Amino acid sequence: MSWQGIFGCDEIALQFARANRRKRLGGSFLFVGPNGVGKRTFAFALAKTLLCRRHFPKRGDAALLDGWTDASQTADSQEFDRDAELLRFQPCGECESCRQFELRRDVDEALIPTHPDFHYVCKPPERSLLPLELLVGDKDNRMRAGLCFELNQTAYMGGRKIAVIDDADFFNQEGANALLKTLEEPPANSLIILIGTSATKQLPTIRSRCQTFRFQPLATDAITQILLERGRVETPEEADSVARRSRGSLVEAEKALDRPFVGFQQELLRELAKERLHAVDFAARLTEFVEEAGKEAPPRRRRLQATLATALEFYRGLVAALDATSRGAQPVRDASVVGPYLRAALELGRWNVESAIRCAERTLDALEQIDRNANLPYIVEAWLVELAAETRRLGR
């Protein structure tokens, strides 16, 4: 089964269900995994479930929930099989809390719940890091506003208070320090969920105070079904084709549906696979493509990030293939979009592992510069000049 229709998360939901039933639920959690695999969707569904009176009852709720509360008083001493546990761990949809858990389109088209005891913060598109004021208020209201302040207030509806902090990869030291005490000793009946892409990207002080859950890429069949249900494709065949190129991520699936990006992606890979990379000419072409994303900075940054992510995939694939060849092993056949271009680069016979690694590292540096809000044309030019220099060294 798929818990609340969310693919690939049943085992994580099962752990929360059993911990909640046994009254052993912790207070601080870190969700990590690739973008587009359902971490935020799961966090919102979990919040609705844990705020529901079925799972956090108060006096007078039993009548509303037809005896569920009375039956649950001894549930912590019982054992349920996997499916029965997940079926029990659902919001009732009828109590006051569930009725308050409305959804609205707000941050980057994400569905953000509006429950008074649910709090959500994320990195604004125009910022490179999570602003400190979102956590502890601005300078004039330090510790009298912000997420940490809200969590220490009495719950409006007398139950839990739940916070979701998205973009946890983008904490700075000051922001992390502001959050530490709240993570280490969450206020009574509160729960904090941080969402990031990798545990290694989190500051050690944050990571050590959270229980970590790792989300895996989605199955191809799951992405196919989601694309069809959302009307993003016209036929099952198109859905399957897009899903196979998505690497288990809905974010990547959306890129595959972006025809301008798909076309430029192939242009980029052809350039990277050439014997010599022409930095000046291609920098002008890439800058033009980035600027076509719109007049605002956020969509331009996202387009350049997607482009560099494709380049990083190419160089990482090249490293793996060259390493396998050096060990006398047969390189794994890459069925992704970079596969044909990897084979073309290998046929040149000029690449070595060290050069491919340096190109991957320079691409990672360029991605970090985007996060720091550096000038995009400068990032493009500097990145391509460095790659071109590397390809020139190969010919010596």
Phi, psi and omega in degrees: 000162175247115183299120181052031177075013180261118185285142170078010186241010186299319183293324177291317178299322180297319178296318178293320181299313182290320179296320180292318180296326180272003180061040180236026182285130179285188183243344184225127184226149177237120177259122180232152180158170181301156174296143174082023179248004173104015182297312182290319177302316178296318181299318180293317179295321178296317180299315180299319181294315184286337176278340181299142180296340177296327185251354172215074187285158170227171184304132178096352180281337187301319181295321180296323186259022172054045174086359181303317183299314179299318181292333183278347184296333179252005185294333183292343179264359181261165174238141180233149176288173189304307183294321180294321179297316181291325178293325177289328187272069181223148172289145184287332181078000186240333184288170182300321181296314179298320180293334179278346185276066179278164179239145177217157177271124186220275187277113178049042177067014177281150177275113184249119179298154182245014179301137184295340179256014176245131183232135183228130174228150178209169178287123176300146184304328184274358182252151179268341179225162175294121182295138180300324184296337176293334183267318187230014179086165179283182186299327181280345183229034183302126181066011173243010178202176180091175187299313182299321178295314182297322181293335180273357177274158177296137179299134180301323186254015174074013180242226179277165166237132184232136179236140173240123178250105180277165177059041181293349175294345191248030170285142164259176185298320181295316179295319179297317180297324180295332185267344190303311183297320179294322178290320184288322180228075181301142176305155181306138177058033176238160183213135182238130178240123174257141182238125178215184181262335183206142177296329181289342178276352181270145175298140182306325180294329177283310185300322184289343183260004183235149169275126188264134173239129182257124180262133184264160174304149181285152175291151180303318180298323180294316179294322176303313181296317181297316179299320179291317181296326181274357179070026182279345178226164184263332183226156175300327180295318178294319179299317181294320180296316179294317182299323181291339179263001189270349182054036175077017184232132176292331176297315178292326177297320178295324176297320180294336178273349179274097187300317176301320180292319180300317179297316180289327178304317179292322177298317178299311184294325176298319180293316181295330183275355181289163177295321177230133178267127182266094191297312187295311182296316184286331176298319178296319180293317181293319178298320177298316180297318179297318182291337177291347180291341179144174182280335182277153183292318185304311180294330176293317178297317181297321180293318178293321177299317179296321179295313180293327177297323176295317178298319180297320177298319179299310184291324177294321176296324179293318177301312182298317181293317180295322178296317179297319180295319181295335179267004180079011180266160177276124179302141177295131180291120183271116182268002181282183182296334181278347186308305182300326182284329173297316180296321178295319179294320181293325181295337178294330178071019184254338186283150170228166186300317184298318180293319179297322178295316180298321178294321177296319180295320178293328176291319176298319177300318180295322177296320178294325178294326175298316179298333180269010177064031175291162180298125187295313177302323177296316179301313182300309184296314182296318180298311183290325176298318179293320178295318180298320178299322179294318180291329176293321178297329181295331183277354182280000000 
